Amino acid sequence: MSIYNEVLSQVQSLSSDEQLQLLEELAVLVRQKVTSENQHRLQEMAGLSKDKWRGFLPKRVDALEFQKSLRQEWGE
């Protein structure tokens, strides 16, 4: 935490305009990092979910035939 305190002390010595400029640049950096991390997580989840269903569902399903078979099972 000492580096944090050093940086904070230096920031406090900046003018208000410089502090605002620094704040804007930090916000851009944080947004980029968060966006990058979220994209990575989504890519991981997409790959995992696809693998979870592999082997469970048939390769191709005719949606209308599937719906008809369900209705027959339910007696509609």
MOPAC internal coordinates of N, CA, C and O (Angstrom, degrees):
PM7 1SCF
backbone

  N    0.0000 0     0.00 0     0.00 0    0    0    0
  C    1.4472 1     0.00 0     0.00 0    1    0    0
  C    1.5236 1   111.04 1     0.00 0    2    1    0
  O    1.2310 1   119.74 1   169.10 1    3    2    1
  N    1.3128 1   118.10 1   -10.90 1    3    2    1
  C    1.4638 1   118.58 1  -177.35 1    5    3    2
  C    1.5244 1   111.18 1   -68.04 1    6    5    3
  O    1.2310 1   119.76 1   144.46 1    7    6    5
  N    1.3441 1   118.06 1   -35.54 1    7    6    5
  C    1.4676 1   119.95 1   177.33 1    9    7    6
  C    1.5241 1   109.20 1   -63.95 1   10    9    7
  O    1.2310 1   120.76 1   138.38 1   11   10    9
  N    1.3259 1   116.15 1   -41.62 1   11   10    9
  C    1.4646 1   120.61 1   177.89 1   13   11   10
  C    1.5232 1   109.99 1   -57.61 1   14   13   11
  O    1.2310 1   120.33 1   132.47 1   15   14   13
  N    1.3247 1   116.97 1   -47.53 1   15   14   13
  C    1.4664 1   121.07 1  -179.39 1   17   15   14
  C    1.5215 1   111.61 1   -63.50 1   18   17   15
  O    1.2310 1   120.31 1   142.72 1   19   18   17
  N    1.3260 1   117.02 1   -37.28 1   19   18   17
  C    1.4641 1   120.46 1   177.34 1   21   19   18
  C    1.5247 1   110.35 1   -63.84 1   22   21   19
  O    1.2310 1   120.89 1   133.88 1   23   22   21
  N    1.3193 1   115.90 1   -46.12 1   23   22   21
  C    1.4656 1   120.16 1  -179.78 1   25   23   22
  C    1.5228 1   109.94 1   -63.45 1   26   25   23
  O    1.2310 1   120.33 1   135.99 1   27   26   25
  N    1.3234 1   116.97 1   -44.01 1   27   26   25
  C    1.4612 1   121.01 1   179.10 1   29   27   26
  C    1.5215 1   110.91 1   -59.41 1   30   29   27
  O    1.2310 1   120.48 1   137.41 1   31   30   29
  N    1.3071 1   116.69 1   -42.59 1   31   30   29
  C    1.4667 1   121.11 1   178.29 1   33   31   30
  C    1.5247 1   110.77 1   -61.80 1   34   33   31
  O    1.2310 1   120.61 1   137.87 1   35   34   33
  N    1.3380 1   116.44 1   -42.13 1   35   34   33
  C    1.4624 1   120.08 1   179.16 1   37   35   34
  C    1.5302 1   110.79 1   -66.63 1   38   37   35
  O    1.2310 1   120.39 1   141.04 1   39   38   37
  N    1.3181 1   116.85 1   -38.96 1   39   38   37
  C    1.4621 1   120.41 1   179.75 1   41   39   38
  C    1.5219 1   110.42 1   -64.44 1   42   41   39
  O    1.2310 1   120.63 1   142.27 1   43   42   41
  N    1.3105 1   116.41 1   -37.73 1   43   42   41
  C    1.4641 1   119.86 1  -179.85 1   45   43   42
  C    1.5263 1   111.98 1   -65.47 1   46   45   43
  O    1.2310 1   120.43 1   156.76 1   47   46   45
  N    1.3201 1   116.78 1   -23.24 1   47   46   45
  C    1.4664 1   119.66 1   179.03 1   49   47   46
  C    1.5349 1   112.01 1   -84.01 1   50   49   47
  O    1.2310 1   119.94 1   172.01 1   51   50   49
  N    1.3249 1   117.72 1    -7.99 1   51   50   49
  C    1.4582 1   121.48 1   178.02 1   53   51   50
  C    1.5291 1   110.54 1   -76.75 1   54   53   51
  O    1.2310 1   121.25 1   -21.13 1   55   54   53
  N    1.3240 1   115.21 1   158.87 1   55   54   53
  C    1.4674 1   119.65 1   174.41 1   57   55   54
  C    1.5302 1   108.81 1   -71.50 1   58   57   55
  O    1.2310 1   120.86 1   -13.98 1   59   58   57
  N    1.3172 1   115.96 1   166.02 1   59   58   57
  C    1.4696 1   120.30 1   179.14 1   61   59   58
  C    1.5206 1   111.14 1   -60.11 1   62   61   59
  O    1.2310 1   120.38 1   138.71 1   63   62   61
  N    1.3304 1   116.88 1   -41.29 1   63   62   61
  C    1.4675 1   120.24 1   178.40 1   65   63   62
  C    1.5240 1   111.30 1   -62.46 1   66   65   63
  O    1.2310 1   120.38 1   137.69 1   67   66   65
  N    1.3191 1   116.88 1   -42.31 1   67   66   65
  C    1.4687 1   120.67 1   179.33 1   69   67   66
  C    1.5252 1   110.93 1   -66.54 1   70   69   67
  O    1.2310 1   120.52 1   141.52 1   71   70   69
  N    1.3290 1   116.60 1   -38.48 1   71   70   69
  C    1.4622 1   120.08 1   177.79 1   73   71   70
  C    1.5312 1   110.73 1   -63.68 1   74   73   71
  O    1.2310 1   120.42 1   137.96 1   75   74   73
  N    1.3371 1   116.81 1   -42.04 1   75   74   73
  C    1.4640 1   120.39 1   178.04 1   77   75   74
  C    1.5228 1   111.11 1   -64.34 1   78   77   75
  O    1.2310 1   120.36 1   138.68 1   79   78   77
  N    1.3259 1   116.92 1   -41.32 1   79   78   77
  C    1.4626 1   120.70 1   178.39 1   81   79   78
  C    1.5264 1   110.19 1   -62.70 1   82   81   79
  O    1.2310 1   120.43 1   136.38 1   83   82   81
  N    1.3296 1   116.78 1   -43.62 1   83   82   81
  C    1.4607 1   121.08 1   178.41 1   85   83   82
  C    1.5284 1   110.63 1   -62.94 1   86   85   83
  O    1.2310 1   120.87 1   137.49 1   87   86   85
  N    1.3189 1   115.94 1   -42.51 1   87   86   85
  C    1.4635 1   120.59 1   179.48 1   89   87   86
  C    1.5253 1   111.21 1   -60.87 1   90   89   87
  O    1.2310 1   120.33 1   137.43 1   91   90   89
  N    1.3286 1   116.97 1   -42.57 1   91   90   89
  C    1.4637 1   120.68 1   178.50 1   93   91   90
  C    1.5287 1   111.15 1   -63.27 1   94   93   91
  O    1.2310 1   120.49 1   137.34 1   95   94   93
  N    1.3210 1   116.67 1   -42.66 1   95   94   93
  C    1.4646 1   120.18 1  -179.70 1   97   95   94
  C    1.5239 1   111.46 1   -67.86 1   98   97   95
  O    1.2310 1   120.44 1   142.05 1   99   98   97
  N    1.3355 1   116.76 1   -37.95 1   99   98   97
  C    1.4652 1   120.14 1   176.91 1  101   99   98
  C    1.5314 1   110.73 1   -65.16 1  102  101   99
  O    1.2310 1   120.57 1   140.83 1  103  102  101
  N    1.3290 1   116.52 1   -39.17 1  103  102  101
  C    1.4660 1   120.18 1   179.03 1  105  103  102
  C    1.5248 1   110.50 1   -61.75 1  106  105  103
  O    1.2310 1   120.13 1   139.11 1  107  106  105
  N    1.3303 1   117.36 1   -40.89 1  107  106  105
  C    1.4636 1   121.11 1   178.17 1  109  107  106
  C    1.5251 1   110.07 1   -62.80 1  110  109  107
  O    1.2310 1   120.46 1   134.85 1  111  110  109
  N    1.3352 1   116.72 1   -45.15 1  111  110  109
  C    1.4680 1   120.59 1   179.97 1  113  111  110
  C    1.5249 1   111.66 1   -60.51 1  114  113  111
  O    1.2310 1   120.73 1   135.35 1  115  114  113
  N    1.3240 1   116.21 1   -44.65 1  115  114  113
  C    1.4669 1   120.51 1  -178.15 1  117  115  114
  C    1.5266 1   110.27 1   -66.45 1  118  117  115
  O    1.2310 1   120.11 1   136.99 1  119  118  117
  N    1.3420 1   117.40 1   -43.01 1  119  118  117
  C    1.4671 1   120.20 1   178.91 1  121  119  118
  C    1.5210 1   111.14 1   -60.56 1  122  121  119
  O    1.2310 1   120.62 1   137.38 1  123  122  121
  N    1.3329 1   116.43 1   -42.62 1  123  122  121
  C    1.4631 1   119.88 1   179.53 1  125  123  122
  C    1.5220 1   110.96 1   -62.33 1  126  125  123
  O    1.2310 1   120.76 1   137.89 1  127  126  125
  N    1.3264 1   116.15 1   -42.11 1  127  126  125
  C    1.4612 1   120.17 1  -178.91 1  129  127  126
  C    1.5261 1   110.75 1   -66.41 1  130  129  127
  O    1.2310 1   120.50 1   135.18 1  131  130  129
  N    1.3282 1   116.65 1   -44.82 1  131  130  129
  C    1.4625 1   120.80 1  -179.67 1  133  131  130
  C    1.5240 1   110.20 1   -63.85 1  134  133  131
  O    1.2310 1   120.18 1   136.92 1  135  134  133
  N    1.3240 1   117.25 1   -43.08 1  135  134  133
  C    1.4615 1   121.18 1   178.93 1  137  135  134
  C    1.5185 1   110.56 1   -61.28 1  138  137  135
  O    1.2310 1   120.62 1   136.27 1  139  138  137
  N    1.3174 1   116.42 1   -43.73 1  139  138  137
  C    1.4624 1   121.12 1   179.88 1  141  139  138
  C    1.5276 1   111.00 1   -63.42 1  142  141  139
  O    1.2310 1   120.55 1   136.04 1  143  142  141
  N    1.3374 1   116.55 1   -43.96 1  143  142  141
  C    1.4648 1   120.68 1   179.63 1  145  143  142
  C    1.5254 1   110.86 1   -64.47 1  146  145  143
  O    1.2310 1   120.40 1   138.75 1  147  146  145
  N    1.3376 1   116.84 1   -41.25 1  147  146  145
  C    1.4661 1   120.13 1   179.65 1  149  147  146
  C    1.5209 1   111.34 1   -65.10 1  150  149  147
  O    1.2310 1   120.07 1   139.56 1  151  150  149
  N    1.3259 1   117.47 1   -40.44 1  151  150  149
  C    1.4603 1   120.22 1   178.04 1  153  151  150
  C    1.5219 1   110.29 1   -63.16 1  154  153  151
  O    1.2310 1   120.67 1   139.79 1  155  154  153
  N    1.3219 1   116.32 1   -40.21 1  155  154  153
  C    1.4656 1   120.11 1   179.43 1  157  155  154
  C    1.5256 1   110.23 1   -63.59 1  158  157  155
  O    1.2310 1   120.34 1   136.34 1  159  158  157
  N    1.3302 1   116.95 1   -43.66 1  159  158  157
  C    1.4670 1   120.82 1   179.08 1  161  159  158
  C    1.5256 1   111.29 1   -62.92 1  162  161  159
  O    1.2310 1   120.84 1   137.16 1  163  162  161
  N    1.3410 1   116.01 1   -42.84 1  163  162  161
  C    1.4614 1   119.16 1   179.42 1  165  163  162
  C    1.5204 1   111.39 1   -63.03 1  166  165  163
  O    1.2310 1   120.64 1   139.98 1  167  166  165
  N    1.3249 1   116.39 1   -40.02 1  167  166  165
  C    1.4623 1   119.71 1   178.42 1  169  167  166
  C    1.5226 1   110.72 1   -64.45 1  170  169  167
  O    1.2310 1   120.61 1   139.88 1  171  170  169
  N    1.3351 1   116.43 1   -40.12 1  171  170  169
  C    1.4660 1   119.78 1   177.99 1  173  171  170
  C    1.5231 1   110.45 1   -63.56 1  174  173  171
  O    1.2310 1   120.74 1   134.27 1  175  174  173
  N    1.3435 1   116.19 1   -45.73 1  175  174  173
  C    1.4600 1   120.02 1  -178.11 1  177  175  174
  C    1.5201 1   110.89 1   -65.28 1  178  177  175
  O    1.2310 1   120.00 1   141.15 1  179  178  177
  N    1.3114 1   117.61 1   -38.85 1  179  178  177
  C    1.4677 1   120.40 1   179.37 1  181  179  178
  C    1.5231 1   110.12 1   -61.97 1  182  181  179
  O    1.2310 1   120.32 1   137.05 1  183  182  181
  N    1.2997 1   116.99 1   -42.95 1  183  182  181
  C    1.4568 1   120.61 1   178.84 1  185  183  182
  C    1.5136 1   112.18 1   -66.56 1  186  185  183
  O    1.2310 1   120.42 1   139.93 1  187  186  185
  N    1.3299 1   116.80 1   -40.07 1  187  186  185
  C    1.4616 1   120.42 1  -179.62 1  189  187  186
  C    1.5156 1   111.39 1   -67.37 1  190  189  187
  O    1.2310 1   120.54 1   134.68 1  191  190  189
  N    1.3340 1   116.56 1   -45.32 1  191  190  189
  C    1.4605 1   118.16 1  -176.06 1  193  191  190
  C    1.5232 1   110.89 1   -65.77 1  194  193  191
  O    1.2310 1   120.38 1   144.05 1  195  194  193
  N    1.3166 1   116.89 1   -35.95 1  195  194  193
  C    1.4631 1   119.73 1   178.66 1  197  195  194
  C    1.5281 1   109.65 1   -63.96 1  198  197  195
  O    1.2310 1   120.45 1   137.95 1  199  198  197
  N    1.3225 1   116.75 1   -42.05 1  199  198  197
  C    1.4606 1   120.41 1  -179.79 1  201  199  198
  C    1.5235 1   112.20 1   -67.63 1  202  201  199
  O    1.2310 1   120.04 1   147.19 1  203  202  201
  N    1.3272 1   117.53 1   -32.81 1  203  202  201
  C    1.4647 1   120.32 1  -179.29 1  205  203  202
  C    1.5227 1   111.78 1   -63.03 1  206  205  203
  O    1.2310 1   120.46 1   144.25 1  207  206  205
  N    1.3378 1   116.73 1   -35.75 1  207  206  205
  C    1.4551 1   120.37 1  -176.56 1  209  207  206
  C    1.5135 1   112.90 1   -86.85 1  210  209  207
  O    1.2310 1   120.35 1   166.89 1  211  210  209
  N    1.3155 1   116.94 1   -13.11 1  211  210  209
  C    1.4666 1   119.64 1  -177.77 1  213  211  210
  C    1.5347 1   109.31 1   -61.36 1  214  213  211
  O    1.2310 1   120.53 1   -50.97 1  215  214  213
  N    1.3062 1   116.58 1   129.03 1  215  214  213
  C    1.4561 1   120.99 1  -179.99 1  217  215  214
  C    1.5148 1   113.63 1    89.24 1  218  217  215
  O    1.2310 1   119.97 1   163.80 1  219  218  217
  N    1.3186 1   117.66 1   -16.20 1  219  218  217
  C    1.4582 1   120.75 1  -179.37 1  221  219  218
  C    1.5232 1   110.83 1   -86.46 1  222  221  219
  O    1.2310 1   120.96 1   135.04 1  223  222  221
  N    1.3239 1   115.78 1   -44.96 1  223  222  221
  C    1.4547 1   120.47 1  -179.79 1  225  223  222
  C    1.5190 1   109.89 1   -97.84 1  226  225  223
  O    1.2310 1   120.30 1   -29.77 1  227  226  225
  N    1.3284 1   117.04 1   150.23 1  227  226  225
  C    1.4638 1   118.68 1   174.86 1  229  227  226
  C    1.5277 1   109.51 1   -63.37 1  230  229  227
  O    1.2310 1   121.25 1   -18.69 1  231  230  229
  N    1.3137 1   115.22 1   161.31 1  231  230  229
  C    1.4638 1   118.61 1  -177.17 1  233  231  230
  C    1.5208 1   111.58 1   -61.51 1  234  233  231
  O    1.2310 1   120.26 1   135.66 1  235  234  233
  N    1.3280 1   117.11 1   -44.34 1  235  234  233
  C    1.4650 1   120.56 1   179.89 1  237  235  234
  C    1.5166 1   108.70 1  -132.88 1  238  237  235
  O    1.2310 1   121.47 1   -42.95 1  239  238  237
  N    1.3159 1   114.79 1   137.05 1  239  238  237
  C    1.4575 1   120.17 1   178.46 1  241  239  238
  C    1.5201 1   107.65 1  -128.47 1  242  241  239
  O    1.2310 1   120.74 1   -52.86 1  243  242  241
  N    1.3231 1   116.18 1   127.14 1  243  242  241
  C    1.4605 1   120.42 1   173.28 1  245  243  242
  C    1.5238 1   106.18 1   -79.71 1  246  245  243
  O    1.2310 1   120.64 1   -64.49 1  247  246  245
  N    1.3084 1   116.39 1   115.51 1  247  246  245
  C    1.4575 1   121.09 1  -173.70 1  249  247  246
  C    1.5248 1   112.12 1   -60.00 1  250  249  247
  O    1.2310 1   120.08 1   137.67 1  251  250  249
  N    1.3205 1   117.45 1   -42.33 1  251  250  249
  C    1.4669 1   119.93 1  -179.39 1  253  251  250
  C    1.5230 1   111.83 1   -67.18 1  254  253  251
  O    1.2310 1   120.39 1   138.46 1  255  254  253
  N    1.3187 1   116.85 1   -41.54 1  255  254  253
  C    1.4668 1   120.19 1   178.00 1  257  255  254
  C    1.5248 1   110.46 1   -64.40 1  258  257  255
  O    1.2310 1   120.43 1   139.70 1  259  258  257
  N    1.3089 1   116.78 1   -40.30 1  259  258  257
  C    1.4596 1   121.14 1   178.78 1  261  259  258
  C    1.5257 1   109.70 1   -62.30 1  262  261  259
  O    1.2310 1   120.79 1   135.25 1  263  262  261
  N    1.3319 1   116.10 1   -44.75 1  263  262  261
  C    1.4571 1   120.56 1   179.50 1  265  263  262
  C    1.5324 1   110.96 1   -63.01 1  266  265  263
  O    1.2310 1   119.99 1   137.10 1  267  266  265
  N    1.3221 1   117.62 1   -42.90 1  267  266  265
  C    1.4693 1   121.33 1   178.00 1  269  267  266
  C    1.5230 1   111.09 1   -61.13 1  270  269  267
  O    1.2310 1   120.79 1   136.96 1  271  270  269
  N    1.3329 1   116.10 1   -43.04 1  271  270  269
  C    1.4665 1   118.71 1  -178.96 1  273  271  270
  C    1.5260 1   110.96 1   -65.97 1  274  273  271
  O    1.2310 1   120.04 1   142.61 1  275  274  273
  N    1.3188 1   117.53 1   -37.39 1  275  274  273
  C    1.4654 1   119.57 1   176.95 1  277  275  274
  C    1.5202 1   111.03 1   -64.49 1  278  277  275
  O    1.2310 1   120.68 1   136.54 1  279  278  277
  N    1.3175 1   116.30 1   -43.46 1  279  278  277
  C    1.4655 1   119.65 1   179.61 1  281  279  278
  C    1.5261 1   111.24 1   -62.80 1  282  281  279
  O    1.2310 1   120.33 1   141.97 1  283  282  281
  N    1.3244 1   116.98 1   -38.03 1  283  282  281
  C    1.4643 1   120.17 1   177.59 1  285  283  282
  C    1.5252 1   110.23 1   -64.97 1  286  285  283
  O    1.2310 1   120.66 1   139.17 1  287  286  285
  N    1.3283 1   116.35 1   -40.83 1  287  286  285
  C    1.4684 1   119.77 1   178.47 1  289  287  286
  C    1.5212 1   110.83 1   -63.27 1  290  289  287
  O    1.2310 1   120.52 1   142.88 1  291  290  289
  N    1.3208 1   116.62 1   -37.12 1  291  290  289
  C    1.4608 1   120.82 1  -177.20 1  293  291  290
  C    1.5215 1   112.37 1   -85.07 1  294  293  291
  O    1.2310 1   120.60 1   173.42 1  295  294  293
  N    1.3319 1   116.46 1    -6.58 1  295  294  293
  C    1.4515 1   120.04 1   177.26 1  297  295  294
  C    1.5142 1   114.20 1    79.99 1  298  297  295
  O    1.2310 1   119.70 1  -155.17 1  299  298  297
  N    1.3020 1   118.18 1    24.83 1  299  298  297
  C    1.4711 1   120.59 1   179.28 1  301  299  298
  C    1.4937 1   111.26 1   -90.94 1  302  301  299
  O    1.2310 1   120.10 1   180.00 1  303  302  301

